[in-house]
C-alpha cells in the first residue's frame, strides 16, 4: 500500500542481486537505504541514497555503485527512468500507470487506505491534558487536548492499541485551595457577603458549587472547624470540577479512556510500593545535593535528603523524594504513577505536557527507564503557549473566569472543528497565534475551511457524475487511462504519498504533519479544479464522456477518501456541504 516502501523494496532486491553477482560485498547493512521524494520535484518522482549510503562500507566510489544499480532499477516496469545525479544519488521517474494505480488502491481500500501496521497491536498509553481539577479548562489546555487526541488517532491508524489517559492531580495543596474557595461560595449562597482573598480561586464557576453545597448541607458546614468541613467540601468540589472538565473535553470532541487519580494511588500505598521497588534496586539513597546553579552559599543550606539516582539514567542531578517536613515531594507521586502505567503492560508511554514542564523531561525518562528495567520507552511531547487574537488585537480576559479565556469559550465561538484543526497548524513545540477572525474566514488562508471545502466540492461533483450516469459504486474498477494531464497525474502522485505520511507522522509522534499534508492535498485538488475553468477537457463532469467522467470522478473521490480519513484521525468532521 505504501508505494515508497514498494520502490525501496525494489532497490533492496537489486542491491542483494548485486551482492550475489559479486559487485557488492555480502552482508552489507541496508538499513540506511532510503527512498524519498527528491528535494526538487523537477528531478523526478523519487530518489534513493543507496549508492551514497553504501559506498563507504562497500569500499566503492558512490557514482560507480550508482552506475551499477541504476540500469537494474530501470528494468522494472514501474520505472520509466533511473538517472544518476551529483556524486551518486539516483532519481527515479515512475510510469503514469503507477500513479493511477494509487488512485485505484485508495478507492479499493476506502477508509483503510494508508492504514499502517507499524504499531502491530502494541499498546501505547498517551497521557494528556491532566489539568489540575480546580476550574474550567483554558485555551492552553485546549492545545494539549487537541494534540493528545489527534496523536492518539494517528497512532491508532498506524496500528497501535491506544489508551487516552488523564492524570488527576487531586492530592496536592491546590485542591485544598479549591475547597476553601468553594466553602466561601457556599457561605455566599447562604446569604453572607464574602470577599475572595488573594491566593484563592475567584472565578464565578464556583458559585454553582457553593449553591449545591448549600442545598445538600444547609448550614451545617458553617460552624464546623476547617479540619471537619475541608474533606467534605474538597471531595465535592473535585467531583464538580471533573464533571466540568469532562464536559469541556467533550465539547472539543475529546473523550478519555481512563482517569487516574493521584489521591487514589496514595491511598492504596502505591507511592511506597514504587519506592520500595527502586530501593531494592539500590536506586534510592540518603545524600546531599550540590547547590543549584546560580545560587550563592547564602542561599543554600545543604542537608541530607532521600534521593533517587536519576543521574544513572541520564538526568542532570539526582532528585529529592522527601521535603524537610518528611512529606513526599511532587516527584514521588510521579514515580508511583509511571510505575503504575508500566505495570499495566504498555509497550510505549507518551506524556503530553505544557512547555513549563520542560525541566521534568529528563527525570521522567529516568524514572520510566528505572521502573521498567529499560524495557518501556517514554516520549515527552511539550506543547507551547497559545496566544489569542481578535482581528489582530490580543485577547486576554475571560467573561467566565476573569483571568483567562476558557476552552469552552473558544469552542462555542468557532466550533470544535475549527478549534482542533487550527491547533494543529503548528508543531506542538512552536508557539501558536489563534486569531478568532481568521479561524472562521472562508478563504484559502484558512486551512480548515480549505480542506473541508475540498471534501464538500467532491461530494457535489459526485452528485453531478451520478446524474450523468456514472456508477459511483464501481469507481474502484474504472478505467483510469483517461487521466493523462500532468495536473491529474500530479494529484494522483500526491495521493500516493498518504501511506508514507501516516507512517512518518506516527513514528515522529507529530499529528501536525497530517494537517499539513491534507492542506497540500486540498491545494493540489483545488488547483486542478481551477484549471478546468480554462481547459474544458479537465472538467470533472462532461456531457457525453462517460469513460472520462468515471476516471475523473474516481480521482476526485480518492481525494475525498484520504481527506475523510485524515480529518477523522484529527477529530475533525469531513463536510459534504458548506
N, C-alpha and C positions, 0 to 999 in steps of 0.2 A: 504493500500500500504506500510505502514511503519511497518515491522514485529516486531520491538522493541515496537512500540506503541500497536500492537495487543497483544503481550505477557504481556505487562503492564496491558492492559485491563483485561486479564485473571487473573492476580494477584489481581487486584482491585475487580473483580467479586467474587473471593473466599474470600477475606477479608470481603466483605459485607456479604457473606454467613456465615462466622464465627461469625460475629456480630449478625446475625439473629438466630444463634444457641446458643447464649449466651456465646460463648468462648471469644469474644471481646466485649467491651462496644460499645453501639450505638453512632453514631455521631462523630467518630474519623476523624480528618483532614488527608486525604490520600494524600495530595499534595506533601509530601516529598518522597513518594514511587517511586522508580526508577527501571528501568530495563536497564542494560548496559552490554557491553562486559566485561568479567572478566579481571582483570589485567594480569593474567596468562592464556593463551589460553588452557593450558592442563587441567584447572579446569572445562571447559565446554564451551558452546556457549553463554550463557547469565547468568547474575547474578542479583538477586534482593536484595535490602537492606530493604525489607518490615519489617522484624522482628526487625531489629536494629532501624529503624525509628519510629516504633510504640510502642516499648517496654515501654518506659517511660510514654507516655500518657495513655497507656493501663494498666499500673502498672503490667506488666508481665515480667518474665525472657525472654530475647530475644530468647534464644535457645528453650525454651518451646513454644514460639509463632511460631518459625520456624518449630518445630515438628508437630504443628497443621496444618500449611499451606502447607508444602512440599507434603504430601500424596495427598492432593486435587489437587495440580498442576500436579502431576504425572499421574492423571487420564485422563488428556486431551490427545487426540490422537496425538497432535503435540509434546508432551513432552515424551522423552524416559526415562529420569531420572531427579529427583529433589533431589540434595544432599546437606546436611547441612554442612557448613564449618565454622570453628572458633567459634565465640560467637553467630552466628545466621544468617550469610549470606546463601542464597540458590543459589546454582549453578544449572543451567538447561542445559540439553543436549537435543537438538531437533532432531526429526526424519529426515533422509536424504530427505524424500519427501517434507519436509517444505522448504529446501534449493532449491530443484529442482523446487518447486513452485515459488520461487523468479525469477528463470530464465524465466519461462513461463509468469509471470507478466510483466517482463521487455520487453519481446517481444510483448506481447499484448498491452502494453501501449505505446511502441515506445518512441518518444522524450518526452512524458509526464511522463515517469517513474520517480518517485521521486519528481515530482512537488508537492509542498506543498501548503497548504491553510492557513498558519499562518497569512499572510497579510490580507486575506479576503477582498481584494479590497480596503483596506485603502490606503490613499495617503501619500507618502513619498517624500520629496524634498532632493536630495543629491547634495550639492554644493561642487564642487571640482575643482582643478587646480587654477582658479582665479588668474593667474599670472598678474602682472602689465602690461598693454599694452604698453611696452616700448622697446620691442625687441623680438627676437625669443625665443622659449621655450628651457630651458636647461634640462639636464638629470634628475635633481631633480624634475622638473615639470613632467617629464615622469612618475616617480613613482607615484606621486599623481594622474595623469591622469589615469594610468592603474588601480590603486587601486579603485578609484572612479567609473570608468566604470564597472569594474568587480563586485564591490559591488552592483551597480545598476542592473546588470544582475542577480546576485544572489537573490536580493530582489524581482525582478520581477518573478523569477522562484518560489519563496516562496509565491507568491500571492499578492504582493504589487503593487499598481499603482504608478509607479516611474517617477519622473521628474529629469532629469540630468540638472544641472544649473551651469552657470559660472557667477561670480560676477565681473564686470568690474570696477576696481579701477581707474576711469578716472577723478577724481575730486581733486587729491592731487598735491603736488608740483612736483612729479615725472613726470607728464605729461607736465608741463612747461619746465622741463629739456629736455624732449623728443623734444618738439617744438624748443627749442634753438639749440639742436643738429641737427635737421632736417634742420633748417634755415642755419646752417653752410654748410651742404651738398648741399643745394640749391645754395649758393654762389659759392661753388666749381664747381657745374655743369655749372655755368655761366662763368667759367674761372678763378676765384680767387684762389690763393694759400692759403689754410686755415690750421690751426693747431687746433686740438681738445684740448681745455684746460681741466685740471683736473676738475672733477665734472660733465662733460657732457658724453654722450654715444659715444664711439669711433668706434663702430662696423661698418664694411662695409655694413651691412644690411640696413643702412640708405642712402647709395648712390643712390639706385633706387628711394627712396622717394624724395631726393633732385632733381634728374633729372626730375621726373614727375612734381614737383612744378615748375621747370624752364620751362617745356613745357607748363604748364597751365597758368602761370602768367608772363612769360617773366621776365623783370627786374623791374616790378612794386613793388615788395616787398623789393627791395634793400634799397631804401631811406626812407621808411616809419619808423616811430618810433616803438619801440617794442610793445607798447600797441595796435598798429594798426595791425601789422602782426602776433603777437603771437596767437590770437584766430583762425585766418585762418589756420596757419601752424599746430597748435595743433589739430584742428579737422581733418585735412587731415592726419596728422601723426598717430593719434589714429586709424582712419579707416584703414590705411595701415597696422598698426601693428595687428589689429584684423583680417584682411584678412590673414596675415601671420600665426597668431595663429590658426585660423580655419584650415588652410592647414596643419599645423604641427599636429594638433589633428587628422585630417582625415587620415594622413599618418600612424598614430598609431592605426587607427580604432576606433576613439572616435568621436561621434557626439553629441553635446549638444541639449537639447530640448529647452533651454531658456537661453538667455544672458540678465542679468540685469545690467543696467548702474547706477553707484553711482551718476554721474553727473545728470542723469535724475531724480533720487529721490530728489536731492537737488533743481533742477529747479521747480519741482512740489510741493515743500513745504512739502515733506514727513518727513523731519527731524523735523520740527516744530510740525507737526501733532502728530508724535510719542511721542515727549517730552511733548506735552500738555496732552496727554493721561496719561503719567506717573505722571505728575504734579497734575492732578486731583485726582490721587490715593495717593497723598502725598508721592510720591517716589522720588521727586526732591526737593532739599533744598539748601540754601546757608550756607556753613560751612567751617571750617578749618581742614585740614587733619594733622595727625601726620607725623613727618618726616619719610621718607623711612628707612628701616633697613640698617645700615651700613653708614648712613650719620651723619656727625658731625654737631653741631649747626652752624658752619661757612658755611657749605654747604647748609643750609636750611633756606628759608625765608617763614615763614607761612603767608598765605594771604587768605582772604575769596574767596571761589570758588563755582560755581554751581556744585552740586554733585548729583549723582544717588545713592539711598540707596541699593547698591549692597549687602551689608552685610546682609540685610534682607532675602536674597535668597541664603546664603551660601558662599558668596565671602569673601575674607580676608580683604577687605577695600572698602569703598565707592569710586566711580570712578568719576573723573572730566569730565565735559562736555564742558567747555569753557577754552580757553587759556587766558593768561593775556591780549592779544590784543582784546579779545571779539570774536575771531573766534572759530568755533567748534573744539574740539579735534577729533582725529581719531575715538574715541569711539562713538561719537554722530551719524555719518552716519551708523555705525554698528548697533546701536539701530534701526534706521529707516529701515534698510534692513531686519532685523529679524522681525520687526513689520509687514513689507510688506509681508514676507513669511507666517507669522501666519495668516494674514488677507486673504490670498489666500486659506485658508481652508485645510492646510495639517495636517495630524494626527501625523506625526513624521518629525523632521528635523535632517539631518546629515550634519555636516560641516567636510570636509577633509582639514586639514591644515598641513603646514610644521612644523617640530619639533621646529623651532624657535618661533612658536606661542603658545607654551605650557602655557605661562603666561596668555593667553587670555581665557583659557577654563572656569574658574570659572565665569568670568564676562559675557561671552556669555550665559552660562547656566542661570545665574541670570536674564539677560535681557529677554530671551525667557520665563522663568517662570513668570516674571512680566507682560509682554505684553500679554501672553496667559491666565493669571489667573491660571497658573499651569496646564492647560489642555494639552498643547503640549510639549512633551519631546524633548530635544536636545541632540544628541550624537555627540561628537567631536572625530574624529579619526586623530591622528598625524602620519605623515609619516617621517621617519628618512632619513638621507642623503644616497646618492648612491656614492660609490667610484668606479671609473673606472680603470680597469687594462687592459694591453695588454701583454699576456704571463707573467703575474706576475708583470709587471712594471707599476707603476701609470701613468695614462693619465690625464693631467690637462688642456692642451691648446686646443683651437679650431682653425681650419682653417678659420672659418667664423666670429666668434665673437671676437677672440683674447684673450678672458678671460675665457670662459667656453665652454664645449662641448655641442653642441645643441642636442635637442631631434631628429631633423631631421637627423643629422649625425649618431646617434645610429641606427635609423630605417633603413637608407639607407645601413648601413654596415651589420646588422644581420637580418633585416626583422622585420615586426611588430609582427609576431607570437612569435619569439624567444624573442624579447624585452619584450612583455607582460608577457609571462609565467615566464621568468627569474625574472621579477619584483615581481612575486607572490610566489617565492620560500622562502621568509622570511615573518614573521609577519610585518605588516606595521610600527610598533613601534620599530623594530630592524634594525640596520644598515645593508646595503646590499653592498656586493662587486660584481661588474659586470665585469667579465673578457671576453673580446671580443673573445678570442681564445676558451675558454671553452664553451661559449654560442653557438658556431656553431659546436662543437665537436659531432661526431656521435658515442656516446657511452652511456652506462648505467649511467654514471656520469652526463650526460646532460639530465635533467628531461624532457624538451620539446621534444627532439628527442625521448626519450624512450617511452613517451606517444603517440606521433604521429605515431611512428613505430608500436606500438601495434594495432592501428586502421588500418594502412596500411596492416599489417600482416593478420588481419581478412578479409580485402577486398580480399586479394589474396586467402585465404582459401575458401572463398565463391565461387570464380570462379572455383576452383578445385571441390568443392562439387557439384556445378551446372553441371559440366561436368560429374560427376558420377551419375547424375540423381536425386539429392536432390532437392525437391521443396522448394526453398527459401521463397516463399510467404506463405508456410504453417508451418513454423517452430514453431509458437506460439502454434500449436496443436500437435506438435511432441511428441512421447512417450519418455520421458526423463529417464526412468528407467535404460537404459544402463550406466548412469552417476553414478558410484559406487565407483570409486577410491577416496581415501582421498584427492588427489590433485584437482580432479574435484569438489568434494563437498566443498573443501576449497575456490575455486574460486566462486562457487555459493553463499557461505556464504558471501564472500566479496561483491558480487553484492547486496545482501540483506541489506548491511549497507548503501547503497546510499541514500535512503529517509531520514534516520536519520541524515546522514552527512549534507544534504541540510538544514534540519530544524535547526540543531545546528549552522551551519555556518551563516545562516541568522539571528538567534537570537543573536549571538555574533557580527554580522557585520564583519565577518572575512573571506573574499573570499580565503585567502591563504589555508584554510582548504580544499577547493575543489581541489586546485592544489596538496596538499599533498595526498589526497585520490586517485586522478587519478594516481599519480605516484605509489602508493601502489598497486592499481588495475592492472596497467600495469605490475608491477613486478611479481605479482601473476600469471598473464596470461603468461608472458614470461617463468616463471619457469615451468609451466605445459607444454608449448610447448617444452622446452628443455628436459623434462623428456621423451617425445615421441621419442627422438633420441635413448635412451637406452631401452625404453619399447614400442615396436611397437603397443601394444594394446591401447596406449594413443594417437597415431597419429590421428589427426582430421579426415582426409580423408583416408579410407582404401578400397582397391578393394574388392567388393563382400559383403560389410557390410552396406547395405542400412539403416537399423534401427539405427545402431551405428553412421553412418555418420550424420544422421539427428539430433540425440541427441547431438553429439559433436559440430556440426556446430551451433546448436541452442545456446549452452553455449557460444561459441566464439562470435556469433552475439549479444548476450545480453551484452557482454563486449563492443562491438563497439557502441551499443545503449547508454550506460552510458558514455563512453568516448566522444562521439559526443555531448551529452547534456552538459556534464561538460565543455568541451573546448568551446562550443558555449556560455555558460554562462560567461566564462572568456574572450571571444572575440578572441579566437584562432581557427584557421582552422583545422578541423579533416581531415587528408590527406588519400587518398586511395592508393597513390603510393609515394614512396620515392626513 
